Amino acid sequence: MTDQKDAAGSAAASLSVTERVTKVLEKIRPYLQADGGDIALISVNETTGLVEVSLRGACGNCPSSQMTLKGGVERMIRAEVPEIKEVVAI
């Protein structure tokens, strides 16, 4: 079982930060779409650890969008891509 974990870790390490952020967003997207929203990756600054996204559809003007962004999107991205420090909507 350790070999499988090592292989998974090696595969993740071979992806760029932007690719890893994109993979996390692909996991999150169906939940947002279920509520009539969506999310698009605008940019990833690997130097500062800043990710810029665009919340679209129902997420764009939802009063809970900041909670979704910080409590959901940012938390999940930072858990899987520790190089990321902050996620902001533009």
Wavefront OBJ file of the C-alpha trace (Angstrom):
o trace
v 0.000 0.000 0.000
v 2.915 2.357 0.642
v 4.028 1.932 -2.965
v 0.615 3.169 -4.172
v 0.822 6.241 -1.925
v 4.370 6.945 -3.122
v 3.267 6.617 -6.754
v 0.339 8.982 -6.185
v 2.629 11.472 -4.456
v 5.127 11.273 -7.306
v 2.384 11.845 -9.882
v 1.129 14.918 -7.994
v 4.663 16.246 -7.661
v 5.151 16.031 -11.428
v 2.162 18.328 -12.080
v 2.623 22.085 -12.037
v 0.927 24.182 -9.367
v -1.527 25.458 -11.996
v -2.379 21.907 -13.081
v -2.957 20.849 -9.467
v -5.219 23.872 -8.829
v -7.148 23.024 -12.009
v -7.672 19.444 -10.783
v -9.105 20.710 -7.480
v -11.448 23.087 -9.326
v -12.640 20.166 -11.467
v -13.627 18.359 -8.232
v -15.473 21.422 -6.906
v -17.203 22.457 -10.144
v -20.076 19.877 -10.062
v -21.192 21.137 -6.627
v -21.308 24.728 -7.831
v -23.071 23.732 -11.051
v -25.714 21.866 -9.048
v -26.677 25.242 -7.551
v -26.656 27.038 -10.914
v -23.142 28.448 -10.623
v -19.684 27.779 -11.944
v -16.063 28.727 -11.378
v -13.309 29.584 -13.839
v -9.589 29.783 -13.164
v -8.225 33.172 -14.195
v -4.631 32.971 -12.982
v -2.193 31.317 -10.599
v 0.791 33.291 -9.347
v 3.230 30.651 -8.157
v 5.536 33.285 -6.647
v 2.936 34.849 -4.330
v 0.652 31.815 -3.989
v -2.354 33.824 -5.204
v -5.114 32.176 -7.241
v -7.652 34.344 -9.064
v -10.983 32.825 -10.042
v -14.223 34.045 -11.529
v -17.482 32.936 -9.926
v -20.168 32.698 -12.592
v -23.879 32.143 -12.907
v -25.739 31.990 -9.608
v -22.400 32.090 -7.753
v -21.544 35.478 -9.241
v -24.222 37.365 -7.323
v -25.002 34.986 -4.465
v -24.800 36.535 -0.983
v -22.965 33.410 0.207
v -20.314 33.532 -2.529
v -17.574 34.823 -0.165
v -18.268 31.970 2.254
v -18.202 29.491 -0.621
v -14.966 30.980 -1.921
v -13.078 31.072 1.388
v -14.686 28.185 3.269
v -14.969 25.804 0.356
v -12.846 26.633 -2.673
v -9.828 28.160 -0.904
v -9.834 25.532 1.851
v -9.857 22.655 -0.652
v -7.201 24.194 -2.893
v -4.883 24.956 0.029
v -5.338 21.423 1.398
v -4.241 19.858 -1.888
v -1.835 22.542 -3.120
v 0.015 23.867 -0.053
v 1.945 26.404 -2.161
v -1.287 28.399 -2.500
v -1.794 31.097 0.138
v -5.027 32.763 -0.985
v -7.883 32.469 -3.495
v -9.700 35.617 -4.610
v -12.639 36.226 -6.923
v -12.202 38.890 -9.560
l 1 2 3 4 5 6 7 8 9 10 11 12 13 14 15 16 17 18 19 20 21 22 23 24 25 26 27 28 29 30 31 32 33 34 35 36 37 38 39 40 41 42 43 44 45 46 47 48 49 50 51 52 53 54 55 56 57 58 59 60 61 62 63 64 65 66 67 68 69 70 71 72 73 74 75 76 77 78 79 80 81 82 83 84 85 86 87 88 89 90
